[in-house]
Amino acid sequence: MPRALLALLMLVALPLWAAEPRDLTWSEMIPPDAPAEVPNMKPLHDLSQMSDALSAESAPAARQDLPNAPVVQNLDGQAIRLPGYIVPLEVNEQGRTTEFLLVPYFGACIHVPPPPSNQIVHVRSEIGVKLEELYQPYWIEGALQVKASTSELADAGYQMDAQKIYVYELQE
């Protein structure tokens, strides 16, 4: 009987091991045969038209160069862990962003043009992250969906319902 119990436990525990997320890099989200991105070198804002510092903040957001960039289809449904910066889309009454864009570098979509859509993940989270804690990178874990979405800030090529969100720390 102990062997049967051990076998049953192994069968139940196996899916838990298999569900461990794999670390994904941003470059793996771009198909190997995708054309090279050519950055748009236009100025972000026409500085000659700025009358004061406030007008810079109210200036229209810079346009996304590649809103329909090709995605990697075989990433669909994979449990992944991806580091990045949070750009809030929705904020709840507790001051937490529960819907946001995950991007590879700080300031993307706000102070600089958005990256290509295959470098943006539209994330939803029940718990979210406090707005005052958004100036640091985070690890986001969950099942990645190859599914486009559009927001006021940028188009995303991927989506995810976050299972875990925690501060990024380098592994030694």
C-alpha positions in Angstrom: 0.0 0.0 0.0 2.8 2.6 0.7 4.0 2.2 -2.9 0.6 2.9 -4.3 0.3 6.0 -2.1 3.8 7.2 -3.2 2.8 6.7 -6.9 -0.4 8.6 -6.3 1.5 11.5 -4.7 4.0 11.6 -7.6 1.1 11.8 -10.1 -0.5 14.7 -8.2 2.8 16.5 -7.7 4.0 16.2 -11.3 1.7 18.9 -12.7 2.9 21.3 -10.0 6.6 20.8 -11.1 5.6 21.1 -14.7 3.8 24.4 -14.0 7.0 26.2 -12.8 7.3 29.3 -15.0 10.3 29.6 -17.2 12.3 32.8 -17.4 11.6 34.6 -20.6 13.7 37.4 -22.1 12.2 40.2 -24.1 14.3 39.2 -27.2 12.6 35.8 -27.1 9.3 37.6 -27.8 10.5 38.7 -31.2 10.3 36.0 -34.0 13.8 35.2 -35.3 12.7 36.0 -38.9 11.2 39.4 -37.9 12.5 42.4 -39.8 14.9 44.5 -37.7 13.3 47.4 -35.9 14.3 50.8 -37.3 13.8 53.4 -34.6 11.9 56.5 -35.4 14.4 59.4 -34.9 11.8 62.2 -34.9 12.0 64.5 -31.8 9.6 63.5 -29.0 8.3 67.1 -28.7 8.8 70.3 -30.6 10.7 72.2 -27.9 10.2 75.5 -29.8 6.5 75.3 -29.0 6.9 74.8 -25.3 5.9 77.8 -23.3 6.5 76.2 -19.9 7.3 73.0 -18.1 3.6 72.1 -17.8 3.1 72.1 -21.5 5.6 69.3 -21.9 3.6 67.1 -19.6 0.4 67.8 -21.4 1.9 67.2 -24.9 0.5 64.3 -26.8 2.1 60.9 -26.2 4.7 59.9 -28.7 3.3 57.4 -31.3 4.3 53.8 -31.3 6.5 52.9 -34.3 5.5 49.2 -34.7 2.0 48.7 -33.3 1.5 45.4 -35.1 5.0 43.9 -34.7 5.1 40.1 -35.3 4.8 37.8 -32.2 6.0 34.4 -31.3 3.0 32.1 -31.6 4.4 29.1 -29.7 4.6 31.3 -26.5 0.8 31.1 -26.2 -0.2 29.4 -23.0 3.3 29.0 -21.6 3.9 29.7 -17.9 6.6 32.4 -17.8 8.4 34.8 -15.6 9.3 38.1 -17.2 11.1 41.1 -15.7 10.0 44.6 -16.6 8.6 48.0 -15.7 4.9 48.7 -15.0 3.0 51.4 -16.9 -0.4 51.8 -15.1 -3.7 51.7 -17.1 -6.3 51.2 -14.3 -6.0 52.2 -10.6 -8.4 50.9 -7.9 -9.8 52.8 -4.9 -6.8 51.5 -2.8 -4.3 53.2 -5.1 -3.1 50.0 -6.7 -2.8 49.5 -10.5 -4.6 46.3 -11.4 -4.3 46.6 -15.1 -1.1 47.7 -16.7 1.4 47.4 -19.5 4.7 45.6 -18.7 7.5 47.0 -20.8 11.3 46.3 -21.0 12.6 49.7 -20.0 11.7 52.5 -17.6 9.7 55.4 -19.1 8.4 53.5 -22.1 4.9 54.7 -23.2 5.2 57.8 -20.9 8.4 59.8 -21.5 9.6 58.0 -24.6 7.8 56.4 -27.6 6.3 53.0 -26.8 8.3 49.9 -27.9 7.0 47.6 -30.6 3.9 45.7 -29.7 5.8 42.5 -29.4 7.7 44.1 -26.5 4.6 45.0 -24.5 2.5 42.7 -22.3 -1.0 43.9 -21.2 -1.3 42.5 -17.6 -4.3 42.1 -15.3 -3.9 41.4 -11.6 -6.3 41.1 -8.8 -3.9 42.4 -6.2 -2.0 44.9 -8.3 0.9 47.1 -7.3 0.8 50.4 -5.3 1.3 53.4 -7.5 4.1 54.8 -5.3 6.1 51.6 -5.9 6.2 51.7 -9.7 9.7 53.1 -10.1 11.4 49.8 -9.8 11.4 46.7 -12.0 9.2 43.7 -11.2 9.0 40.0 -12.0 5.6 39.1 -13.4 4.5 35.4 -13.5 1.6 33.8 -15.3 0.5 32.2 -18.5 1.4 34.3 -21.5 -1.3 34.7 -24.1 -0.4 35.7 -27.7 -3.3 38.1 -28.0 -3.2 41.7 -29.1 -4.8 44.5 -27.1 -5.1 48.2 -27.6 -4.9 50.9 -24.9 -4.7 54.7 -24.8 -0.9 54.4 -24.4 0.1 51.6 -26.8 -0.8 48.4 -28.5 0.4 45.2 -26.9 1.1 41.9 -28.7 0.8 39.8 -25.6 -1.5 39.5 -22.5 -1.3 37.9 -19.1 -3.3 37.4 -15.9 -0.6 37.8 -13.3 -0.3 35.0 -10.8 2.6 36.6 -9.0 4.2 40.1 -9.0 7.3 40.8 -7.0 10.3 43.2 -7.0 13.0 42.3 -9.4 16.3 41.3 -7.8 19.4 40.0 -9.7 20.1 36.4 -9.0 23.7 35.7 -8.1 
